[in-house]
Amino acid sequence: MAPRSFWKGYLRLSLVTCRVAMVPATSPRGKVRFHTINRATGNRVESRYVDEETGKPVRESDEVKGYPVSEDRFILLEDDELEAVALESARTIDIDTFVARDEIPWIWLDKAHYLTPDDKIAEEAFSVIRDAMAATGMVGISRVVLYRRERALMLEPRGKGIVVWTLRYGDEVREAEDYFSGIDEGKPDTKALRMIGKLIDERTAEWDPSMVQDPVQKRLKRIISSKKKKQKPPAPRKGGKKEASAETPDNVVSIMDALRKSVEAEKKGGKSR
């Protein structure tokens, strides 16, 4: 069963408009979540804002956003002032620019959402916009209010629907060259490259979601299940963490020797894999 949409509004391209619905493409529902409990009473602990100086609770009506200009001085911004700089329409995805998909690096992509027509009448206009982008290899750029703030969006056709990516802002992305520029540009040894290629061939498999399952979540669920049944939780696995070697080797094994041993090990274990 598909999850209910968390956002409904309109998709518009010039004079073409249709009703659409959006849901996040990922969900944290499968994760184990905890509440903070008072061990003495068994009751949940409630979080409250308190004044940093007086230690007294602050009423919600007295809470206001503050921009720090010094260690103990703030410029206060009221809700109506913050709302005034938001988009005029928080419910319309108005595509005003198109960009070639391969011109947008992966690092700008933030959170993925599925966009679908909200009713049968909207399907025709939705399909025209989607298929036109797919045919030209273009993606749409727009803005809308999501998660209580204005977001830049990239709309990418995908099958029968459209994937909407929220985009990171320019001041959130660090330049790779600032970190990679100091790495030696010399080419690795060709023999080493061939041997690494053999290791890659040996370990190549088709993608499967099970490759990225979270083992910690599984263990937590087992512990919770055993506590529900009032049973003793499973003991920690021995060897779960490798102990650091007490001695540091005083010589470095050559990469070629390490690669030869790795390739031989892969060949021996290939049949069992």
C-alpha positions in Angstrom: 0.0 0.0 0.0 1.4 3.4 -1.1 1.9 5.9 1.7 -0.3 9.0 1.9 1.1 12.1 0.3 2.6 14.6 2.6 2.4 17.5 0.2 -0.3 18.4 -2.4 -0.3 21.3 -4.8 0.2 22.2 -8.5 2.8 21.6 -11.1 3.0 24.4 -13.6 4.9 25.0 -16.9 3.9 28.3 -18.5 0.1 27.8 -19.1 0.1 24.1 -18.4 -1.0 23.3 -14.9 -2.0 20.1 -13.1 -2.7 19.0 -9.5 0.1 16.8 -8.1 0.9 15.0 -4.9 4.4 14.3 -3.4 5.8 11.7 -0.9 9.4 11.2 0.3 11.1 8.5 -1.7 12.7 7.2 1.5 11.3 6.4 4.9 12.8 6.1 8.4 9.8 4.0 9.7 11.9 0.8 9.8 14.4 2.3 12.2 14.2 1.6 15.9 13.3 4.8 17.8 13.6 5.4 21.5 12.0 7.7 24.0 13.8 9.1 27.0 12.3 7.6 30.2 12.6 8.4 33.8 14.1 5.2 35.2 12.7 6.0 38.7 9.0 6.4 37.6 8.9 4.7 34.2 7.4 7.9 32.7 8.4 9.6 29.5 10.6 12.7 29.9 9.3 15.9 28.4 11.6 18.4 26.7 11.2 22.1 27.4 13.0 25.3 26.5 14.5 27.0 29.5 16.1 30.4 29.9 19.9 30.0 29.8 20.4 32.5 32.6 17.4 32.1 34.9 16.8 28.3 34.3 13.0 29.0 34.2 10.8 27.4 31.5 10.0 29.7 28.5 6.4 29.9 27.3 5.8 29.2 23.6 4.4 32.7 23.1 7.7 34.1 24.3 9.9 32.1 21.9 11.4 34.1 19.0 14.1 33.5 16.5 17.4 35.4 17.1 20.4 36.0 14.9 23.7 36.2 16.8 25.7 39.3 16.2 28.0 38.8 19.2 28.3 36.3 22.1 25.5 37.8 24.1 23.6 40.0 21.6 21.0 38.9 19.1 18.8 40.5 16.4 15.2 39.2 16.9 13.1 38.3 13.9 9.3 37.9 14.3 7.3 35.2 12.5 5.7 37.7 10.1 9.1 39.0 9.1 10.3 35.5 8.3 7.1 34.7 6.4 7.5 37.9 4.3 10.7 36.5 2.7 9.1 33.2 1.8 7.7 32.2 -1.6 4.4 33.8 -2.5 2.9 30.4 -3.2 4.0 27.5 -1.1 1.8 25.1 -3.1 2.9 25.6 -6.7 6.0 24.0 -8.3 6.5 26.5 -11.2 9.2 25.2 -13.6 11.1 28.3 -14.8 14.4 26.8 -16.0 15.5 23.6 -17.6 19.1 22.2 -17.4 20.7 19.1 -18.9 20.6 16.3 -16.4 24.3 15.4 -16.7 25.3 19.0 -15.8 24.1 18.7 -12.2 26.7 16.8 -10.1 25.5 14.3 -7.5 26.7 16.3 -4.6 23.9 18.9 -5.1 21.2 16.3 -4.7 19.8 16.2 -1.2 16.5 14.4 -0.6 14.4 12.5 -3.1 10.6 12.6 -3.5 8.0 10.9 -5.8 5.7 13.3 -7.6 2.5 12.0 -9.2 -0.7 13.4 -10.7 -3.3 13.9 -7.9 -6.3 12.9 -10.0 -7.3 11.5 -13.5 -7.8 14.9 -15.0 -4.2 15.9 -14.1 -2.6 12.9 -15.8 -2.6 14.2 -19.3 -0.8 17.5 -18.5 1.5 15.7 -16.1 2.5 13.1 -18.8 3.2 15.9 -21.3 5.6 17.7 -19.0 7.3 14.4 -17.9 7.7 13.0 -21.4 9.0 16.2 -22.9 11.7 16.4 -20.2 12.6 12.7 -20.8 12.8 13.2 -24.6 15.2 16.1 -24.4 17.3 14.8 -21.5 16.4 17.8 -19.4 15.4 18.3 -15.8 13.3 21.2 -14.4 14.5 23.6 -11.8 12.0 25.2 -9.4 11.4 26.3 -5.8 8.8 25.5 -3.3 8.3 25.5 0.5 9.1 22.0 2.0 10.0 21.1 5.6 9.2 24.7 6.7 11.7 26.4 4.5 12.1 27.4 0.8 13.8 24.7 -1.2 15.4 24.6 -4.6 14.1 21.6 -6.6 15.2 19.4 -9.5 12.4 17.6 -11.3 13.6 14.4 -13.1 11.3 12.2 -15.2 11.4 8.6 -14.0 9.2 5.9 -15.6 5.6 7.0 -15.2 6.3 9.6 -12.6 8.7 12.4 -11.7 11.4 12.3 -9.0 11.7 15.6 -7.2 15.1 16.2 -5.6 15.6 19.0 -3.1 18.9 20.7 -3.9 21.6 21.9 -1.6 22.3 25.6 -1.6 25.7 26.9 -2.9 27.0 27.7 0.6 26.4 24.1 1.7 28.6 22.4 -0.9 32.4 22.2 -0.5 34.7 22.2 -3.5 36.3 18.8 -4.0 39.6 20.4 -5.3 40.1 22.0 -1.9 40.7 18.5 -0.5 41.9 16.5 -3.5 44.5 19.0 -4.9 47.3 17.7 -2.6 47.0 14.1 -3.8 49.9 12.9 -6.0 48.9 13.0 -9.7 51.3 10.2 -10.7 49.8 7.1 -12.3 49.8 3.8 -10.4 51.8 0.8 -11.4 50.1 -0.9 -14.4 50.6 -4.4 -12.9 49.0 -3.2 -9.7 46.0 -1.9 -11.7 45.6 -5.2 -13.5 45.6 -7.1 -10.2 43.1 -4.7 -8.7 41.0 -5.3 -11.8 41.0 -9.0 -11.1 39.9 -8.4 -7.5 37.0 -6.2 -8.8 36.0 -9.0 -11.3 36.0 -11.6 -8.6 33.8 -9.4 -6.3 31.4 -8.1 -8.9 27.7 -8.9 -8.3 24.3 -7.6 -9.3 22.9 -4.9 -7.1 20.6 -6.1 -4.3 19.0 -4.0 -1.5 20.2 -6.6 1.0 23.8 -5.2 0.5 22.9 -2.1 2.5 20.8 -3.6 5.3 21.5 -2.2 8.7 22.8 -5.0 11.0 22.6 -2.8 14.1 18.8 -2.4 13.6 18.4 -6.1 13.4 20.3 -6.7 16.6 18.3 -3.9 18.4 15.0 -5.5 17.3 16.2 -8.9 18.6 17.0 -7.4 22.0 13.7 -5.6 22.1 11.8 -8.8 21.1 13.6 -10.8 23.8 12.8 -8.2 26.4 9.1 -8.3 25.4 9.2 -12.0 26.1 11.1 -11.4 29.3 13.9 -13.5 28.0 17.6 -13.0 28.4 18.9 -10.9 25.4 21.3 -12.5 23.1 24.9 -12.3 24.1 27.2 -10.0 22.1 28.9 -11.8 19.3 32.5 -12.6 20.0 34.9 -11.0 17.7 32.4 -8.4 16.7 35.1 -5.8 17.0 38.7 -6.6 16.0 41.1 -5.8 18.7 43.9 -3.5 17.7 47.2 -5.2 17.3 49.4 -4.7 20.3 52.4 -4.4 18.1 52.9 -2.2 15.1 54.8 -3.9 12.3 58.2 -2.2 11.7 58.1 -2.9 7.9 55.4 -2.2 5.3 54.3 -5.1 3.1 54.6 -4.1 -0.6 51.4 -3.5 -2.4 52.2 -6.0 -5.1 52.7 -8.8 -2.5 49.5 -7.8 -0.8 47.6 -7.9 -4.2 49.1 -11.2 -5.2 47.9 -12.8 -1.9 44.5 -11.1 -2.3 44.0 -12.5 -5.8 45.1 -16.0 -4.7 42.7 -15.9 -1.8 39.9 -14.8 -4.1 40.6 -17.7 -6.5 40.6 -20.2 -3.7 37.4 -18.8 -2.2 35.7 -18.3 -5.6 33.9 -21.6 -5.7 32.6 -21.3 -2.1 31.3 -17.8 -2.9 
